[in-house]
Amino acid sequence: MNNFWDLRYKEEGYAYGTKPNEFFKNSIDTLNQKGTLLLAAEGEGRNALYAAKISWDVYAFDISIEAKKKADLLAKSENVFINYQVGDFFKLQLINHKFDVIALIFAHFTTDILSDYHQKLAELLKPNGIIILEGFSKTHFEFQKENPNAGGPKNLDMLFSIESIKKDFLNVEIIKLEEVEIELDEGKYHQGKAKVIRFIGRKI
């Protein structure tokens, strides 16, 4: 899996563009606060860059060193700092921190670690901390068959449902949880109609 993402992020340009994800941007723009923010499986840094530019203290992680290289270039171009770590989430120093906000934007993990990652990330939230998630839903599988450029894992079990989010985030109060159809325009690999799960929750 590491090799797949390194190869993708080695390609010229930014695989998912340099603009922040719309749901992520709108969500943090409505928060009447600033503080520490963690972005899981952040890729090339588009969301981390946006948050850093509006004065969040940004942490991020990914398994791809090539993703970090791209993110570092973005941060340097805008003269901001992102604490970006590469490796196995459970072995990174950032798991010793607590965060005001944690965001998972198209952060699809393999089935053997998916629930463990979600539950550990929820543990890293401060009391009343906010979690923001957008990812492909299980019903997106049909959209993907018609349009591979829409993106998303080829493994149905790695996709989300309202029920799976409820199960993984038991100690999080639901503010928003919905399945919606959207039109993606995020770089080369997120193009066209998609079905996504959108979730905003508050740590109890």
C-alpha positions, 0 to 999 in steps of 0.5 A: 500500500505504501508503494501505491501511494508513493507512486501516485504522489510522485506523479507530476502535479497534485493528485487531488489538487491544492485547494482544500476539500469543500466540506472540510473548509466549510466545516472549520470556517464555521468553528468559532475557535482556533487551536490544534488540528490533526489531519489523518492520511493527509496526502499532499497537504491541501487541507493542512495548508488551508488550516495553517493559513487561517492560524490553526496549529496543524499536525498531519500524518500519512504513510507516504514520504512522497506525500509529505514532500509535496505538502512541505513544498505547499507549506513553504510556498505559503510561508506556513508550518505543518507538523507532518509525520510519516509512518504507522499512526500508532508509532508516531509521536503525535499520538501523545498529543490531544487535539481540538479538531481531528479531520479525516478527509477521504481517509480510507484505511484497510479493513484490518486497522479501520475501526482501530484508527477511528477509535484511537483518533477519537481518543485523541480529541480533547473534551468537546473536541470536534471530529470532521469526516468526509469519505466515500460511502458504500453506495459510491461503489456503483458510481465508481464502476461507471466513472473510475475517475471519481476515485475511492477504494476498490474494496467495498469494506473500506467504504463508509456507511452511516451505521459504520460511523456510529459504531466506530465513534461511540463516544462522540455526539453526532452533530451531522451525519448524512449520506449525500451525492456530490460532484467532485472536482479535486485534481486528477483522481476525484472527478465526477459524481460521488456518494459520500458520508459526511460526519461532524461530531463532538467528543463527549 
